[in-house]
Amino acid sequence: MRVVARGGQRRRAGMSSAVRRSVPVRTFGDWDDPVPGYIEVDFVAHSGTSSSGSFVQTIVLTDIATGWTKCVPVRTRDSGLVIAAIQQARSLFPFPLLGVDFDNDSAFMNELVVCWCRGQGLEVTRSHAYRKNDQAWVEQKNGAIVRRLVGYGRFVGSEATASLARLYAVARLHGNLFQPSFKLREKTRIGARVIKRYHAPVPPAARVLAHPGVSEADKERLRDLLEASDPVTLFTGIRVAQEELGKRVDRRGLNSKPEEPVAIDLQRFAAGLKTAWQAGETRPTHRRPYRRVKPYPKRPSMFEPYEAQIKAWLEAEPAIPAATVLQRLMGADPSRFRTRSLRMVQRVVKAWRADVMGRIILDGDWIKRAHAYPSAAEGEIVRSITTPGNILR
């Protein structure tokens, strides 16, 4: 049908089509509990509200078996940077990498990246096009780690990339060593009902130490890293990096001046953790920079010359409808007021009645005066305001 619609011409295949066809597809249900070393890779864009131009992106690498996650910021989408990110991750994972699973992004599905991975002995697979659930593990980390730490602002330039790298260097240890996470154990479908059961939440490091597929030498290095790491110090480093990164949200780094790194008192920070979970905190990476809005002069209202006259009519006749007020205004100035101005007059009358009602209620003895010995004007106002028909008007 597509060939017929184009008049017999076939759509020209892209440069990466042959490479994409050579990479086998692996879905969510095809993993069958692999050993540690098979990772999913995905891009997270820090483009803000516009995807135009060049902006920083984060490459997220998540292990299927343990949930160990590594984030690498890159200044641009480039195949060479993808290779550099995978090469860097190989030295930071506590076990050797065995395979990589990409999506159908052209930054991954090209001859340079695929051939390099195969040359390094890595098994290369890909997901279905437009099926994010095929990469459910890394997609979940995109929100739980990257978006939660960095937010949705726009970052541009090498300095923002360096700030992101400092943040991820601390967050990698804090999240993988001390942050518990759930892992799906089994999923059962009974008709339309899906029952999911999870393992007990533990940090990814605990899963690495408990997995029989990891060598004892790798586990020993991980135990040494656990003993040398302090969760409070790492958490403090995350907030320091976020404070520095928050100054670069939605700002281009073309003319930026280097600033001194932010220093936080560790004792004061640790003491504030007792109440921070109750009061919450506004993270620097989630705040929007102040933008001055040019003040515009307020346009004069068409009722301004007749405001005193309208109030006099309403005080004399509190139950007068807005249509009658409009008829009197049309008689006073037919060039300014017409029948279509009824809705605007209704708003003016409603605002006046709300103001009068508020002043009556704020007066402490208004119920007694309204029902026992109301004056002629105030009694009529109360009756007109509390009447259901007038309330609707």
Summary of the structure (lengths in Angstrom):
residues: 393
radius of gyration: 33.1
end to end distance: 60.2
largest distance: 97.4
contacts: 1041
relative contact order: 0.08
helix: 51%
strand: 12%
